[in-house]
Amino acid sequence: MRKKIAAANWKMNLTLQQGEALLDGLLAQSYQLQPHQEVVVAVPFPYLTMAVQKLQQVPQFYVAAQNCYTKASGAYTGEVSVDILQSVGVQHIVIGHSERREYFQESNQFLAEKVDAILAKGATPIFCCGEPLPVREANEQNAFVAKQLQESLYHLSAEAIQKVVIAYEPIWAIGTGKTATSAQAQEIHAFLRSELAGKYGAAIADNISILYGGSVKANNAIELFSQPDVDGGLVGGASLIVEEFAAIIKALP
Ligand code: PEP
C-alpha cells in the first residue's frame, strides 16, 4: 500500500523558539498512526538539527529540508547539499515548490538534476508540481503538469520513480484560502497517476504517493484525503498552528 503523508511546509516562518514550541505542541498530541502513514515536517535549514533531535525517536515522523543544491560539495556559497542534509539526519527534501520556481527561476531541467542528486544518496525527494491560475482558466492544467513530470522525472528508472513523492499544488490555491474542490483534486491526481501508469505501468504508478497542496486546513483535510488518488497533503499556513496540523495528521486515511 502506498504511503499516506501529512507534510508540513513552514516556509520562511517562525523563530527557532517558535518552531520548538510548535513541535512540542504537535508531539503532545496523541496519534494512532498506521504503518502506511507518515508525518514530514519541512523546516528552515537552521532548525533542522533541532527538529531532528525532537523527532528522531518518534516513529513515522520525519524532518525535511525545503530545498537542496545539485552538487555534493564545493564553492557554492549559500547552498546546501544532500550530503550536508544527511549529515544532520535529514532524508526528505522538498524540491520544486512553486515559490522556488517563481522567485528563484528553478526550471524543470534543474529540478531533474536535483531529483538525481537526492536519489543518488538514497534520500527522498518530495517533488512539487502544479499550474498557475491562467493555465487552469484555460483548462490546460493536465498538459502543464504532465510536462513538469516528463521534464523532471521521466528520465528515472521504474525503480527510482517509486522513491519520489509527488505533491500536486495548484498555484492559485497556495496561501490564497482557495482550495481545489475534492473533485478537482481527485480529477488531476487521477490524471497524474494515469500519466505515470502510461510511462511506468499501473503497478508502479499505484505505489507512488501523490499529495495535494493548496490551503489544506483541518476543516477540509478529511474530504480531500478521502479521494482515492489523494495520498495526503503538503500544508503551508495550517502547519504553523498545532491544532490545525494535528487535525490534518489525524485526517490521514
Ligand atoms: C505550501 O506551502 O506548499 C502550501 C500549500 O501552502 P498553503 O497550505 O498555505 O496553501
Residues whose N, C-alpha, C, O or C-beta is under 5 A from the ligand:
A	BS01	PEP	N9 A173 I174 G175 T176 G213 G214 S215 V216 L234 V235 G236 G237 A238
